[in-house]
Amino acid sequence: MSSAPGQIPPAADALLAKAQALLSNAVSERDAAFRYPVLATADDEGGANARILILRDFDAESWRVTLHTDRRSAKMSEIAAGNTASLVFYDHIAALQVRMKGTGETEKEKSALRNVWENLPDGTKPNYRSAKPPGALLESADGNPVSLGQTDGFENFAIIRFIPESVDILQLSPQGNSRYRFSPRTRLGTWLIP
Ligand SMILES: Cc1cc2nc3c(=O)[nH]c(=O)nc-3n(C[C@H](O)[C@H](O)[C@H](O)COP(=O)(O)O)c2cc1C
């Protein structure tokens, strides 16, 4: 087994295919573990900021991941700063961890945003209607209710595309763990010490 980056051997190919299948399935499967990745960004003091987001789409060819959020949230400015971000998935049943490192870009086309917005479940849209930004301080003693803005929330709706420069896959196994890192851009990969 070579440790230098190069052509993808069959065992690594199978690992990549397994991760791709789990990611593709999680787009529509509400109970899939890979549906709830952790997105970590660098905050404006150079610290880490991590939170769970729902996986909305996955492109198996480029490994790009689509996420939805409120454009006023901290993650948006942290992604716009252009620092490397990380997206981590773990499926306990599959015993598989996928760590992506890369950058994010946000959808600028109003018509594309509108198209996705129109197809969101009605229960999701109110999440974008808070008068104050996510993370703003609340004055009420019980943390509720969030006062709603006058609009339907569309102006706060944002789509993030996460573009991985590397995909690091760890397969846990009683026979021995294995780890493979792959670049979707160069299509090269290498086995790593787990
Ligand atoms: C199960 C679960 C799913 C979530 N899905 C999303 C999501 O799809 N988009 C989002 O912006 N926040 C989502 N959140 C909330 C975020 O974890 C986070 O609290 C919020 O986006 C504010 O993050 P920020 O202030 O760091 O930007 C989810 C939280 C949980 C627990």
The ligand as an SDF file (V2000), in Angstrom:
LIG
                    3D

 31 33  0  0  0  0  0  0  0  0999 V2000
  -30.4070   19.2900   14.2400 C   0  0  0  0  0  0  0  0  0  0  0  0
  -30.0580   20.7310   13.9330 C   0  0  0  0  0  0  0  0  0  0  0  0
  -30.1720   21.1690   12.6260 C   0  0  0  0  0  0  0  0  0  0  0  0
  -29.8580   22.4930   12.3070 C   0  0  0  0  0  0  0  0  0  0  0  0
  -29.9320   22.9000   11.0000 N   0  0  0  0  0  0  0  0  0  0  0  0
  -29.5450   24.1500   10.6650 C   0  0  0  0  0  0  0  0  0  0  0  0
  -29.5030   24.5640    9.2930 C   0  0  0  0  0  0  0  0  0  0  0  0
  -29.7980   23.8020    8.3610 O   0  0  0  0  0  0  0  0  0  0  0  0
  -29.1040   25.8350    9.0370 N   0  0  0  0  0  0  0  0  0  0  0  0
  -28.7390   26.7040   10.0260 C   0  0  0  0  0  0  0  0  0  0  0  0
  -28.3820   27.8350    9.7180 O   0  0  0  0  0  0  0  0  0  0  0  0
  -28.7630   26.3470   11.3360 N   0  0  0  0  0  0  0  0  0  0  0  0
  -29.1500   25.0920   11.6700 C   0  0  0  0  0  0  0  0  0  0  0  0
  -29.1540   24.6980   12.9850 N   0  0  0  0  0  0  0  0  0  0  0  0
  -28.7800   25.7020   14.0220 C   0  0  0  0  0  0  0  0  0  0  0  0
  -27.2660   25.8910   14.0490 C   0  0  0  0  0  0  0  0  0  0  0  0
  -26.6660   24.7590   14.6840 O   0  0  0  0  0  0  0  0  0  0  0  0
  -26.8240   27.1740   14.7710 C   0  0  0  0  0  0  0  0  0  0  0  0
  -27.3000   27.1560   16.1040 O   0  0  0  0  0  0  0  0  0  0  0  0
  -27.3530   28.4310   14.0860 C   0  0  0  0  0  0  0  0  0  0  0  0
  -27.2900   28.2980   12.6780 O   0  0  0  0  0  0  0  0  0  0  0  0
  -26.5380   29.6740   14.5100 C   0  0  0  0  0  0  0  0  0  0  0  0
  -25.1960   29.4650   14.1340 O   0  0  0  0  0  0  0  0  0  0  0  0
  -24.1010   30.6280   14.0260 P   0  0  0  0  0  0  0  0  0  0  0  0
  -24.5600   31.7290   14.9510 O   0  0  0  0  0  0  0  0  0  0  0  0
  -22.8280   29.9900   14.4840 O   0  0  0  0  0  0  0  0  0  0  0  0
  -24.0040   31.0760   12.6060 O   0  0  0  0  0  0  0  0  0  0  0  0
  -29.4380   23.3920   13.3310 C   0  0  0  0  0  0  0  0  0  0  0  0
  -29.3100   22.9170   14.6390 C   0  0  0  0  0  0  0  0  0  0  0  0
  -29.6030   21.6080   14.9230 C   0  0  0  0  0  0  0  0  0  0  0  0
  -29.4480   21.1420   16.3520 C   0  0  0  0  0  0  0  0  0  0  0  0
  1  2  1  0
  2  3  1  0
  2 30  2  0
  3  4  2  0
  4  5  1  0
  4 28  1  0
  5  6  2  0
  6  7  1  0
  6 13  1  0
  7  8  2  0
  7  9  1  0
  9 10  1  0
 10 11  2  0
 10 12  1  0
 12 13  2  0
 13 14  1  0
 14 15  1  0
 14 28  1  0
 15 16  1  0
 16 17  1  0
 16 18  1  0
 18 19  1  0
 18 20  1  0
 20 21  1  0
 20 22  1  0
 22 23  1  0
 23 24  1  0
 24 25  2  0
 24 26  1  0
 24 27  1  0
 28 29  2  0
 29 30  1  0
 30 31  1  0
M  END
$$$$
